[in-house]
């Protein structure tokens, strides 16, 4: 099954037009964040796919795509292997890259070009208990299907295999996760994406009026001489100053990268509670300092050592919360799902790579939200 006997000996690169589309998608915080999301193209018997832990935004400046033997990956999927890609990595891949944990999903899709995006608009509707019904009129006329939440990797690949077995589809909405799109060329993929984005953004967002402003003076005082500083953008504070966003953020975990990069459910800093006390209580329970603290009606404190990826995921969470319909009942990931994500070696690898990313300045991050 292995393609090792026929592997070329020199490195190559994914097609230029794919890399250009990847960079465009990666530059849009509403479509992907940090190392999240993916894109691939099938050329002859090779699947070029964004490598695990790399950023789509860097597609034109860095080598972020790995190549695998497509037929061999598909054969391993048919055998139900949990990792169908690692053994089929081709020597033309840039050195040191590991195939995406979602390579199976991309290989299984019949389309030449496949995009797996963490669209904040798709996630906001995908976490609604009636998300499929809410999407039905928006996506009318498209060949699409709903996929209930399962863990990324082999379980998601299997769920998509079953969905594709019912009908030919170009769009798969993944509950509590994102969206997958397939097309026959890079150009048609771009058109399908633009069409989908327009449809998903129909209708009002959650908040009909701006959230109350943060109390930065109170936040600075609370964070003095601790690991925590006020979040750098007003939109981030809305998850604490807007009562509905606060309730959703502290009630549970909404989607995989929420758990992987920020940890389960945002933590409330209660009135009169000291950060040092909260950290000590968590340490006693075997837990580290939380990535962020929500101070009700005051704003958000974030750790001053957050990685670039963690900052991006914080921004993603804020964008998702602001888009959840006001009248929706929200569906969260089960505790068992969160534990499975946090203990999965593939996600530990992504977190390890994230710690090595260059950290953008707070000034840049403050102006990056749409």
Secondary structure, 3 states (H helix, E strand, C coil): CCCHHHCCCCCCCCCHHHHHHHHHHHCCCCCCCCCCCEEEEEECCEEEEEECCCCHHHCCCCCCEEEEEHHHHHHHHHCCCCCCCHHHECCCCCCCCCECCCHHHHHHCCCCEEEEECCHHHHHHHCECCHHHHHHHHCCCCCEEEECCCCCCHHHHHHHHHHHHHCCCCEEEECCCEEEEEECCHHHHHHHHHHHHHHHCCCCCCCCCCCCCCCHHHHHHHHCCCCEEECCCHHHHHHHHCHHHHHHHHHCCCCHHHHHHHCCCCEECCCCCCHHHHHHHHHHCCCCCCCEEEECCCEEEEECCCCHHHHHHHHHHHHHHCCCCCCCCECCCCHHHHHHHHHCHHHHHHHHHHCCCCCCCHHHHHCCCC
